[in-house]
Amino acid sequence: MAEGPLSGLRVIEMGSLIAGPFCGQVLGDFGAEVIKLEDPKVGDPMRQWGRSKPKGLSPWWPVIGRNKKSVTIDLRTGEGRDIARTLIAKADVVVENFRPGTLEKWGMSYDVLARTNPGLVMARVSGFGQTGPYAKRAGYALVGEAMGGLRHITGEPDRPPARAGISIGDSLSGLNAALGVMMALHARQRTGKGQVVDAAIYESVLTVMENLITEYDLTGYVRERSGAVLPGIAPSNVYPTKSGELVLIGANQDTLFKRLCDLMERPDLADDLRYRDHAARGAHQGELDARIAAWTADQDIDDLLPKLEAAGLATGRIYRAPDMLKDPQFQARESIVTVPHPVFGALKMQNAFPRLTETPGGVRWPGPMLGEHTDGVLSDLAGLSADALADLRARSVI
C-alpha cells in the first residue's frame, strides 16, 4: 500500500462513540499515526455496540477503529493524565469529544497543552460547540440533527420527522473536524502555531442545509418534509416497476426530460405547457410523477434500466449491502475492501475516500484489540520501562 499523504502526522484520539472517532478514522485512513486512548476496563463503547455480535464482537469497531493504535490509559487518574500529556507533547493533533469543560477540569485545556507544544492542533467535537449557552448540554446527534434543521425536512409530509438510518450528525461533525484539522495544519506551516478546531454537531448539519435559511429570510418559506422528492424539482423520484423493484429516475433538465418523453413514446409531453420548462414541471410535479409511474409500472426493471441509461438519464436501483457487494462498479474501483481480522477472518468494509492519485488512503488494519499497542507506544513515546508499565497495569492506570 502506498504511503498516505498524512504519513508522519501523529494524532492522539481521546473520546468515544462516533463523532470524534470518525475524525480519527478519516485521518488514519490517509496515513496519520492515530493513537487512541481508551479506558483500560471497557474501552470505547463502540466495541460493544451493534444489533448483532458475531463471534462475540461488534461489527462497528473494526471500521471506526481501523488504522488506529489502541493504548489504554485511565484519564480519570492523575498518573494517567500525566502520561497523556507526555504523548500529546509529541503529537501534531489531539481529537476529543468529551462534554465541554471536561479537559479543563482535568488540567488539559488547550492553553495548558500548548505551553509545551505550541504547534498543537486540537479538534474538539461536541453537540453545541465550546461556547454559548448550550455548550455544556449533552449533545447527541439526534438533537444536533434536529437543531440543524435536518430532522424537520426528513420523512413523509403526513408523518412525524424521520431520521436517516445512520448517525449522520455524528459523521458530519467528525468529517468537519477532519477538514478543520487540515486547515489548521496548513495555517501552522505559515505561523508555526496550532489552534483549536471547534466542530459542533448542529453546525455541521447546518452547513449542508443548502439555502434553507436564506430562502426563509428572503421569502418567509419554511421548507417542509417532502418524502422522496424535492419540491419543484421534477421529474426526480422513485418509481414502481413491474418486477416490484423501485427505479430512480432524474430528468429535471429540459434536454433530459425530452429524452425521457421520447423513451415513453410521448414526445408531446415535452412541449406541453405544463411540463415544457423547469418551473412548469415543478408546479405540476405530482401529476407528472403519476404519468411516469404509470409507464414504469408496466416495465420490468432489468429491461427498463438499459433503456434509461442509453438515453443518458440518471437512473438506478436502490442499493442494499448485498447489491453493493456484487456490483461491478464497486468491484472495479475497490469501493469495498477485504481486510484480515484476527477473529472474523476476511472482513469486508468500505475503502478510504476520497481517492488521491499519488498518495491514496487505505485500510491498513481493522480496529485493534483493546490495549494492543499500549506497551509499544508508552515505551517508545513516554519512555516507560517494563517495570513501570507492569506497576501501572497492576494499579489499573493503564
C-alpha positions in Angstrom: 0.0 0.0 0.0 1.3 3.5 -1.0 2.4 5.8 1.8 -0.6 8.0 2.7 -0.5 11.8 2.4 -0.7 12.2 6.2 2.2 9.8 6.9 4.4 11.3 9.7 1.4 13.1 11.3 0.8 11.9 14.9 -2.8 12.1 16.3 -3.9 11.5 19.8 -7.5 10.5 19.9 -9.5 10.9 23.1 -13.2 10.4 23.5 -15.5 7.7 22.2 -18.5 6.7 20.2 -18.8 8.2 16.6 -18.3 11.9 16.3 -14.7 12.3 17.5 -13.5 8.8 16.5 -14.8 9.4 12.9 -12.5 12.3 12.6 -9.7 10.0 13.8 -10.8 7.3 11.3 -10.5 9.8 8.4 -7.1 11.0 9.4 -5.9 7.4 10.0 -7.2 6.3 6.6 -4.8 8.7 4.9 -1.7 7.6 6.8 -1.7 9.5 10.1 -0.5 7.6 13.2 -3.6 7.7 15.3 -3.1 6.7 18.9 -6.4 6.1 20.5 -6.6 6.4 24.3 -9.2 4.1 25.8 -10.4 3.2 29.3 -8.5 0.1 30.5 -11.6 -1.7 31.6 -14.1 -1.4 28.8 -12.5 0.7 26.0 -14.6 2.6 23.6 -18.3 1.7 23.8 -18.3 1.1 20.1 -16.5 -2.2 20.9 -19.9 -3.3 22.3 -22.4 -1.5 20.1 -24.5 -3.1 17.4 -27.6 -5.1 16.6 -25.6 -8.3 16.4 -22.3 -9.6 17.8 -20.9 -12.4 15.5 -18.2 -14.3 17.4 -18.9 -12.1 20.4 -17.6 -8.9 18.8 -19.3 -5.8 17.5 -19.1 -5.2 13.7 -18.9 -1.4 14.4 -15.4 -1.5 15.9 -13.4 -2.9 13.0 -14.5 0.1 10.9 -14.4 3.1 13.2 -11.3 1.7 15.0 -9.4 0.9 11.8 -5.9 2.2 11.2 -5.6 3.2 14.9 -3.4 2.1 17.7 -5.2 1.2 21.0 -3.5 2.5 24.2 -5.3 2.0 27.5 -5.0 4.9 30.0 -7.3 5.8 32.8 -7.6 9.6 32.2 -9.6 9.9 35.5 -6.3 9.4 37.4 -3.6 11.9 37.8 -0.9 9.5 36.6 -3.0 8.7 33.5 -3.3 12.3 32.6 0.4 12.8 33.1 1.1 10.1 30.6 -1.4 11.6 28.2 0.3 15.0 28.4 3.6 13.3 27.6 2.1 11.8 24.5 0.4 15.0 23.5 3.6 16.9 23.8 5.0 14.8 20.9 1.8 14.9 18.8 0.6 17.1 16.0 -3.1 16.8 16.7 -5.5 15.9 19.5 -9.0 14.9 18.8 -11.5 14.9 21.7 -15.3 14.7 22.0 -15.8 15.0 25.8 -18.5 17.3 27.1 -17.1 20.8 27.0 -15.2 21.6 30.2 -14.0 18.1 30.9 -10.5 18.7 29.7 -10.3 21.9 31.6 -11.4 20.1 34.7 -8.6 17.7 34.2 -6.0 20.4 33.7 -5.7 19.6 30.0 -7.1 22.7 28.3 -5.7 23.7 25.0 -3.8 26.6 26.6 -2.1 24.3 29.1 -1.2 21.7 26.4 0.0 24.4 24.0 2.6 25.7 26.5 4.7 22.6 25.9 3.5 22.1 22.3 2.7 25.4 20.7 2.1 23.8 17.3 -0.6 21.5 18.6 -3.9 21.4 16.7 -6.8 20.3 18.9 -10.1 19.2 17.3 -12.9 19.5 19.8 -16.2 17.8 18.7 -19.3 18.4 20.7 -23.1 18.8 20.3 -23.3 22.6 20.5 -19.7 23.8 20.4 -17.3 25.1 23.1 -19.2 28.4 23.7 -22.7 29.7 24.0 -25.5 28.9 26.5 -25.9 25.3 25.3 -22.2 24.4 25.3 -22.3 22.1 28.4 -25.5 20.3 27.5 -25.4 16.6 26.5 -25.1 16.8 22.7 -26.0 13.6 20.9 -26.5 13.5 17.1 -30.3 13.2 17.3 -30.5 16.7 18.9 -27.9 18.2 16.6 -29.7 16.9 13.5 -33.0 18.4 14.8 -31.5 21.7 15.8 -29.5 22.0 12.5 -32.7 21.6 10.5 -32.3 18.1 9.1 -34.9 16.2 11.1 -37.8 18.6 10.2 -37.4 18.1 6.5 -36.8 14.3 6.6 -39.6 11.9 6.0 -43.1 11.9 4.6 -45.3 15.0 4.8 -48.1 13.3 6.8 -45.8 11.7 9.4 -43.6 12.9 12.2 -40.0 13.8 11.3 -37.8 10.8 10.5 -34.2 10.1 10.8 -31.6 8.8 8.5 -30.7 5.1 9.1 -27.2 6.2 10.3 -25.9 8.7 12.8 -25.3 11.3 10.1 -24.9 14.2 12.5 -22.0 12.5 14.2 -20.3 11.6 11.0 -20.8 15.1 9.6 -19.2 16.7 12.7 -16.3 14.2 12.5 -15.8 15.0 8.9 -16.0 18.7 9.6 -13.4 18.3 12.4 -11.0 16.5 10.0 -11.4 19.2 7.4 -10.7 21.8 10.2 -7.6 19.9 11.2 -6.3 20.1 7.7 -6.9 23.8 7.5 -5.2 24.4 10.9 -2.2 22.3 9.8 -1.9 24.4 6.7 -2.0 27.6 8.7 0.6 26.2 11.0 3.0 25.9 8.1 2.9 29.7 7.9 2.7 30.7 11.5 4.2 27.8 13.4 1.3 28.0 15.8 -1.5 25.5 16.4 -5.1 26.3 17.2 -8.5 24.8 18.3 -10.9 23.4 15.8 -14.4 23.7 17.3 -16.8 21.3 15.4 -20.3 21.4 16.7 -22.8 18.7 15.6 -25.7 21.2 15.0 -23.4 23.5 12.9 -22.0 20.5 10.9 -25.6 19.7 10.0 -26.5 23.3 9.3 -23.6 23.7 6.9 -25.2 21.2 4.5 -28.7 22.6 4.6 -28.3 24.4 1.3 -30.4 27.6 1.0 -32.9 26.7 3.8 -32.1 29.8 5.9 -31.6 32.2 3.1 -34.9 31.2 1.4 -36.8 31.8 4.6 -35.0 35.1 5.2 -36.0 36.3 1.7 -39.4 34.8 1.2 -40.7 33.5 4.6 -40.9 30.0 3.1 -40.3 27.2 5.6 -39.1 24.0 4.0 -41.2 21.0 5.0 -40.9 17.2 4.6 -41.5 16.1 1.1 -40.8 12.4 1.1 -38.8 11.1 -1.8 -38.9 14.3 -3.8 -37.6 17.8 -3.7 -40.4 20.2 -4.2 -40.2 22.0 -7.5 -37.5 19.6 -8.9 -39.3 17.3 -11.4 -39.1 14.6 -12.5 -36.7 13.3 -9.9 -38.2 10.5 -7.9 -38.5 6.8 -7.3 -41.0 4.9 -9.4 -42.6 1.4 -9.3 -41.7 -1.3 -11.8 -43.4 -4.4 -13.0 -40.8 -6.6 -11.2 -41.6 -5.0 -7.8 -38.4 -3.1 -7.5 -38.2 0.7 -7.4 -36.3 2.6 -10.0 -34.7 6.1 -9.6 -35.1 8.5 -12.5 -33.7 12.0 -12.6 -34.7 14.0 -15.7 -35.3 17.5 -14.4 -33.4 19.4 -17.1 -35.2 20.3 -20.3 -33.0 18.2 -22.6 -33.2 15.2 -20.3 -36.9 15.5 -19.9 -37.3 15.5 -23.7 -35.3 12.2 -23.9 -37.5 10.7 -21.2 -40.6 11.7 -23.1 -39.2 10.2 -26.3 -38.5 6.9 -24.4 -42.0 6.9 -23.0 -43.3 7.4 -26.6 -44.9 10.6 -25.5 -42.8 13.4 -27.2 -45.8 15.7 -27.0 -45.2 16.0 -23.2 -42.0 17.9 -23.8 -44.0 20.7 -25.5 -47.0 20.5 -23.1 -47.3 23.9 -21.3 -47.5 22.1 -18.0 -44.1 20.4 -18.5 -42.1 22.4 -21.1 -39.7 24.0 -18.6 -38.3 23.6 -15.1 -40.8 25.9 -13.4 -43.8 24.4 -15.1 -42.7 20.8 -14.3 -42.2 21.8 -10.7 -45.7 23.4 -10.5 -47.2 20.1 -11.8 -44.8 17.7 -10.1 -47.5 15.4 -8.7 -49.3 14.7 -12.0 -46.1 14.4 -13.9 -44.8 11.8 -11.5 -48.1 9.9 -11.8 -47.7 9.8 -15.6 -44.1 8.5 -15.3 -45.1 6.0 -12.6 -47.9 4.6 -14.8 -45.3 4.0 -17.5 -42.6 2.4 -15.3 -45.1 0.2 -13.6 -45.6 -1.7 -16.9 -41.8 -2.2 -17.3 -39.5 -4.9 -15.9 -36.6 -3.1 -14.2 -34.0 -5.2 -16.0 -35.4 -4.1 -19.3 -36.0 -0.5 -18.2 -32.7 0.4 -16.8 -30.6 -0.2 -20.0 -33.1 2.0 -21.9 -32.8 4.8 -19.4 -29.0 4.5 -19.4 -28.8 4.5 -23.2 -30.8 7.7 -23.2 -28.3 9.3 -20.9 -30.7 9.7 -18.0 -29.7 9.5 -14.3 -31.1 6.2 -13.2 -30.5 3.2 -10.9 -31.7 0.8 -8.3 -31.9 1.5 -4.5 -29.0 -0.5 -3.2 -28.6 -2.6 0.0 -25.4 -4.1 1.2 -25.8 -7.3 -0.9 -26.2 -5.2 -4.0 -23.1 -3.2 -3.3 -21.0 -6.4 -2.9 -21.9 -7.7 -6.3 -22.0 -4.5 -8.3 -19.3 -4.3 -11.0 -18.7 -0.5 -10.3 -17.9 -1.2 -6.7 -15.7 -4.1 -7.7 -13.8 -2.2 -10.4 -12.9 0.7 -8.1 -12.4 -1.5 -5.0 -15.0 0.6 -3.1 -15.3 -2.2 -0.7 -12.1 -4.0 0.5 -11.4 -7.2 2.3 -9.3 -6.8 5.5 -7.8 -9.6 7.5 -9.2 -9.7 11.1 -7.8 -11.9 13.9 -11.2 -13.1 14.9 -13.6 -12.6 12.0 -11.1 -13.7 9.3 -11.6 -11.9 6.0 -13.7 -8.9 6.8 -15.4 -6.6 4.2 -15.8 -2.8 4.8 -15.8 0.4 2.8 -12.5 1.7 1.5 -10.9 5.1 2.2 -12.4 8.0 0.3 -11.8 10.4 -1.4 -9.3 8.9 -3.8 -5.9 10.5 -4.3 -3.9 9.5 -7.4 -0.4 9.7 -5.9 -0.9 9.2 -2.2 -4.2 7.3 -1.7 -5.6 6.3 1.6 -6.4 2.8 2.6 -7.3 0.3 5.3 -4.0 -1.0 6.8 -5.7 -2.9 9.7 -9.1 -3.2 11.3 -9.9 -1.8 14.8 -7.3 -3.3 17.2 -7.8 -5.3 20.3 -8.2 -3.2 23.5 -4.8 -2.1 24.6 -3.0 -3.9 21.8 -0.4 -1.1 21.4 -0.1 0.1 25.0 3.3 -1.2 25.8 4.9 -0.3 22.5 3.6 3.3 22.4 4.2 4.0 26.1 7.8 2.7 26.0 8.6 4.4 22.8 7.0 7.8 23.3 6.6 8.1 27.1 9.9 6.4 27.9 8.3 4.0 30.4 10.3 0.9 31.3 8.8 -2.7 31.5 8.8 -2.4 35.3 7.0 0.9 35.2 4.4 -0.5 32.8 3.8 -3.5 35.0 3.3 -1.3 38.0 0.9 1.0 36.3 -1.0 -2.0 34.9 -1.3 -3.6 38.4 -2.8 -0.4 39.6 -5.2 -0.2 36.6 -3.8 3.1 35.5 -3.1 1.5 32.1 
